[in-house]
Amino acid sequence: MMKKLMALAMAGMMALSLAACGGGSSSASPSGNGNSGAAPSNSLTINIWDSNQQAGLQEIVDEWSAESGISAKIEVVDWDNYWTLLEAGASGGTMPDVFWMHSNTAQMYMENDLLLDLDDYIANDESMDMSKFYQGIVQLYTRSDGKVFALPKDHDTICLLYNKAIFDQYGVDYPTADWTWEDMYEAAKKITEASKGDVYGMAMNTSNNQDGWYNLIYDYGAEVITEDHKGTTIGSPEGKAGMEMVRKLLTVGAPQAV
């Protein structure tokens, strides 16, 4: 499936290059056609932000290149610089041919016609079955007019891990299926206090909301964005209860420097 997604994406980007030959570059703002307007070539650039996935993706690209006769170069840009580079490319008409697009920014790029409409490619490829994708993710890359501009390659799963050796060392029972956030907080507090601060009972990534409080408040019954996409319930009693637990975990269970 991954090879098929890559083939579809690359075929689409080649078509975009051909269609844009006489289109010129985009305006100074990130809107309009993001392609440079240069003549098409047998070489594509692929931008990603995670070097951990480069090796696996390279295997797929190499196989696709052998079949298509088109070379492709993967360029890894760290997350902090990825979006700056992409925005600069959108303004200057020098965007990469194929690139990862995060759901948080997809709508801006779709509404400004910076991405290729994939509907025809999907419709003309008998092996593509869109029902196999989780539709909630597909919708993130679908524009307001119903056109699809990107295909999901994966879906994050956020989970909690615990260190059995540390739990054993400080006499804390292992988590069970019926644990609540309060149970986890008490265990983290016990480890922190028993170690006199040498070991912190909880570590939370506060620089990435997706890894932190998004999931926690959802478990309390609140939503960052409501199902109808028209509001949020962060300020509800459930949302406040969830954020109170975040505060407790950070001030007692996690390192103070966090």
QUIDAFEN-V824705 format. One record per backbone hydrogen bond with DSSP energy under -1.0 kcal/mol. NH is the residue of the N-H (numbers start at 0). CO is the residue of the C=O. Records with the same first field share a line. If there is no record, write none. Layout:
NH: CO, CO
This chain:
4: 0
5: 1
6: 2
7: 3
8: 4
9: 5
10: 6
11: 7
12: 8
13: 9
14: 10
15: 11
16: 12
17: 13
18: 14
19: 15
20: 17
22: 19
30: 28
31: 111
43: 70
45: 72
46: 97
47: 74
52: 49
53: 50
56: 52
57: 53
58: 54
59: 55
60: 56
61: 57
62: 58
63: 59
64: 60
65: 61
66: 62
67: 63
68: 64
70: 41
72: 43
74: 45
76: 47
80: 77
81: 77
84: 80
85: 81
86: 82
87: 83
88: 84
89: 85
90: 86
91: 87
92: 88
93: 88
94: 33
97: 44
99: 46
104: 101
105: 101
108: 104
109: 105
110: 106
111: 107
112: 109
113: 108
117: 147
121: 117
122: 118
123: 119
127: 124
131: 128
132: 129
136: 133
137: 133
138: 134
140: 137
141: 138
142: 146
145: 142
148: 140
166: 162
167: 163
168: 164
169: 165
170: 167
171: 166
178: 175
183: 179
184: 180
185: 181
186: 182
187: 183
188: 184
189: 185
190: 186
191: 187
192: 188
193: 189
194: 190
195: 192
196: 191
197: 194
201: 252
205: 203
210: 207
213: 208
216: 212
217: 213
218: 214
220: 217
221: 216
225: 230
228: 225
232: 222
235: 232
239: 235
240: 236
241: 237
242: 238
243: 239
244: 240
245: 241
246: 242
247: 243
248: 244
249: 245
250: 246
251: 247
253: 248
257: 254
